């Protein structure tokens, strides 16, 4: 644990882990397939980045969006951690160059889309990499019960045949059915779920039926200090309410 805290302090400038982060990291380091269900902003990335940093080899991160890949690669590089991403639009020579760097140990994190995992060039290079962990981000995309199902996610487990390393799946949203489906589709050796409660003690919800919604809103605004958000159904209502 001293080593993990040192990594956390050195690269992320944090003195302690957030709830469940340490337990998730320990699970991964123990070689267990792990599903981490944490809210947005709950520090999911650290749950695979730190154990990957603590072990020799490269971590393969499966991510659904190019923007997410580029952002995380940028954040890691800014911390002095070698990372790269392979995405559509890159020239074949650049792809080969980046994959070769992964083989020779020059990269610690490789971000790829689920579609990329099935390409011959990736599979060929992947076999020669010293992989220490496979991380599946936005893992709800693997489940047909999920709100953002992406068929290519169903094939992720196939790459596990080349490297017997643990898999960590991460998502901010998953029902009981989705969580079970994720673990089944990724071929977890044993179900292993870590979940943080979504209850926010600092938030209060109040519902009311009002005939004159605008008047009621004005009354609320007059009694609330600071800024606020008003959600409306369409642009027409938004324009109308701008004058209040």
C-alpha positions in Angstrom: 0.0 0.0 0.0 2.9 2.4 0.6 3.8 2.0 -3.1 0.2 2.8 -4.2 0.1 5.9 -2.1 3.4 7.0 -3.4 2.1 6.6 -7.0 -1.1 8.5 -6.0 0.9 11.3 -4.5 3.6 11.5 -7.2 1.3 11.6 -10.2 -2.1 12.7 -9.0 -1.0 14.9 -6.0 -3.6 13.3 -3.7 -2.8 12.2 -0.2 -5.5 9.6 0.1 -7.9 7.5 -2.0 -11.6 8.2 -2.4 -14.2 5.7 -1.1 -13.7 2.2 -2.6 -10.7 3.2 -4.8 -8.2 1.4 -2.6 -10.4 -1.8 -2.4 -10.9 -1.8 -6.2 -7.1 -1.4 -6.8 -6.3 -4.1 -4.4 -8.7 -6.4 -6.1 -7.1 -5.8 -9.5 -3.6 -6.3 -8.1 -4.7 -9.6 -6.6 -5.5 -10.7 -10.2 -9.3 -10.6 -9.9 -11.6 -9.6 -12.6 -13.3 -6.5 -11.2 -16.4 -4.4 -12.0 -16.3 -0.8 -10.6 -19.5 1.0 -10.5 -18.7 4.6 -9.5 -20.6 7.9 -10.1 -19.3 10.4 -12.6 -16.4 12.3 -11.0 -15.8 9.4 -8.5 -12.3 8.7 -9.8 -12.9 5.6 -12.0 -9.7 6.1 -14.1 -7.4 5.9 -11.0 -8.9 2.5 -10.3 -7.1 1.0 -13.3 -4.3 3.6 -13.8 -2.6 3.1 -10.5 -2.6 -0.8 -10.5 -1.2 -0.6 -14.0 1.5 1.8 -12.9 2.4 -0.6 -10.0 3.0 -3.5 -12.4 5.4 -4.1 -15.2 3.9 -3.9 -18.6 1.2 -2.1 -20.5 -2.4 -1.5 -19.8 -4.9 -1.8 -22.7 -7.8 0.6 -22.2 -11.0 0.0 -24.3 -12.9 3.3 -24.8 -15.9 4.1 -27.0 -15.2 7.7 -27.9 -12.1 9.3 -29.6 -12.6 12.5 -27.5 -12.4 10.4 -24.2 -9.3 8.7 -25.4 -7.5 11.9 -26.4 -8.5 13.6 -23.1 -7.2 10.7 -21.0 -4.0 10.4 -23.0 -3.4 14.1 -22.7 -3.9 14.0 -18.9 -1.5 11.1 -18.5 1.2 12.6 -20.7 0.9 15.8 -18.7 1.7 13.8 -15.6 4.8 12.3 -17.3 3.2 8.9 -18.0 3.7 7.6 -21.5 0.3 6.9 -23.1 -1.1 6.8 -26.6 -4.3 6.1 -28.5 -5.2 4.4 -31.8 -8.3 5.8 -33.5 -9.9 6.2 -36.9 -8.3 8.7 -39.2 -4.8 7.8 -38.3 -2.4 6.7 -41.1 -1.5 3.0 -41.2 2.2 3.9 -40.7 1.4 5.9 -37.6 -0.7 3.1 -36.2 2.1 0.6 -36.8 4.6 3.0 -35.2 2.5 3.5 -32.0 1.8 -0.3 -31.7 5.5 -1.1 -32.1 6.3 1.4 -29.3 3.8 -0.6 -27.1 5.7 -3.8 -27.9 9.0 -2.3 -26.9 7.8 -1.0 -23.6 7.8 2.7 -24.5 4.1 3.1 -23.7 2.3 2.4 -20.4 -1.3 2.9 -21.5 -2.8 2.2 -24.9 -6.3 3.5 -25.6 -8.3 1.7 -28.4 -11.9 1.4 -29.5 -13.6 -2.0 -29.3 -13.7 -2.1 -33.1 -9.9 -1.8 -33.2 -9.4 -5.0 -31.2 -10.6 -7.1 -34.1 -8.2 -5.7 -36.7 -5.4 -8.1 -37.9 -2.7 -5.5 -37.3 -3.8 -5.0 -33.7 -4.1 -8.6 -32.9 -0.7 -9.4 -34.3 1.0 -6.6 -32.3 -1.1 -7.3 -29.2 0.2 -10.9 -29.0 3.8 -9.5 -28.6 3.0 -6.9 -25.9 3.7 -7.4 -22.3 0.1 -6.7 -21.1 -0.5 -6.3 -17.3 -4.2 -5.3 -17.4 -7.2 -4.8 -19.7 -9.5 -1.9 -18.7 -13.0 -1.5 -20.2 -14.3 2.0 -19.8 -18.0 2.8 -20.2 -18.6 -0.9 -19.7 -22.4 -0.5 -19.8 -22.0 -0.4 -23.6 -21.5 -4.2 -23.5 -25.0 -4.9 -22.3 -28.1 -5.0 -24.3 -29.9 -4.0 -21.1 -27.8 -0.8 -21.1 -28.9 2.6 -22.5 -25.9 2.8 -24.9 -25.5 -0.7 -26.2 -22.6 -1.0 -28.7 -22.4 -4.5 -30.4 -18.6 -4.3 -30.9 -18.2 -4.5 -27.1 -19.4 -8.1 -27.2 -16.2 -9.2 -28.8 -13.8 -7.6 -26.2 -13.5 -10.9 -24.3 -11.9 -12.6 -27.3 -8.6 -10.8 -26.7 -8.3 -12.4 -23.3 -7.2 -15.6 -24.9 -3.9 -14.0 -25.8 -3.0 -12.7 -22.3 -4.2 -14.2 -19.0 -4.4 -10.9 -17.2 -7.3 -9.5 -15.1 -10.0 -7.3 -16.6 -11.4 -4.2 -14.9 -14.7 -2.9 -16.2 -15.8 0.6 -15.2 -19.1 2.5 -15.6 -21.0 5.2 -13.9 -24.4 3.7 -14.6 -25.6 0.1 -14.4 -28.7 -1.7 -13.2 -28.4 -5.1 -11.5 -29.1 -6.7 -14.8 -26.5 -4.6 -16.6 -23.9 -5.3 -14.0 -24.5 -9.1 -14.2 -24.4 -8.9 -18.0 -21.1 -7.0 -18.1 -19.4 -9.6 -15.9 -20.8 -12.5 -18.0 -19.9 -11.0 -21.4 -16.3 -10.2 -20.3 -15.9 -13.7 -19.0 -15.3 -12.9 -15.4 -13.9 -15.9 -13.6 -16.0 -14.9 -10.6 -18.5 -12.1 -10.1 -16.8 -9.2 -8.3 -18.6 -5.9 -8.1 -17.7 -2.8 -6.2 -20.3 -0.1 -6.0 -20.5 3.3 -4.4 -23.9 4.6 -3.3 -25.4 7.3 -5.4 -27.1 9.0 -2.5 -26.0 12.6 -2.2 -26.7 14.0 1.3 -26.2 17.5 0.1 -29.0 17.3 -2.5 -32.7 17.7 -1.9 -35.5 16.9 -4.4 -39.0 18.5 -4.2 -41.9 17.9 -6.6 -45.0 20.0 -6.9 -47.9 20.4 -9.3 -48.5 24.1 -10.1 -51.0 25.7 -12.5 -48.9 28.9 -12.8 -45.4 27.5 -13.2 -43.8 30.8 -14.0 -45.2 32.6 -11.0 -44.1 29.8 -8.7 -40.6 29.8 -10.3 -40.4 33.6 -9.7 -41.3 33.0 -6.0 -38.7 30.4 -5.6 -36.0 32.5 -7.3 -36.8 35.4 -4.9 -36.1 33.1 -1.9 -33.0 31.3 -3.2 -29.6 32.9 -3.0 -27.0 32.3 -5.6 -27.3 30.7 -9.1 -29.7 28.1 -10.3 -30.8 26.1 -13.4 -34.2 26.0 -15.0 -34.9 23.2 -17.4 -37.6 23.7 -20.1 -39.0 21.5 -22.8 -38.2 23.5 -25.9 -36.6 26.7 -27.2 -39.8 28.6 -27.5 -40.4 28.3 -23.7 -36.8 29.1 -23.1 -37.1 32.4 -25.0 -40.3 33.2 -23.2 -38.8 32.6 -19.8 -35.6 34.6 -20.5 -37.4 37.8 -19.5 -38.3 36.8 -16.0 
